[in-house]
Amino acid sequence: MISATVTNDDGIHDLFVTVIDLNLAVNTVVLDRKRINMGDGVPISLQEDSDGHGSISWTVNPADEPATVNTNTVTVNDGDVVKVSS
């Protein structure tokens, strides 16, 4: 398992964050619209691949602008901080 932290790096908005672990066969949701306040972070655990890396897809919606969506896919190493923003 890989441990990482998802951090709200948006300087303006609190965010609703969804994170999907792409290394699991069913692409398991790790965070489901979890509200993360500006500057705060949430620890997550991910399945590692054969090279020891995690792979996630994250989607954010600003708490005060729910129609705005930002999505990204990233590779994650143990101990990484994944900075998300809108």
Buried (B, 14 or more C-beta within 10 A) or exposed (E): EBEBBBBBBBEEBBBBBBBBBBBEEEEEEBBEEBBBEBEEBBEBEBBBEEEEBBBBBBBBBBBEEEEEEBEEEBEBEEEBEBEBBB
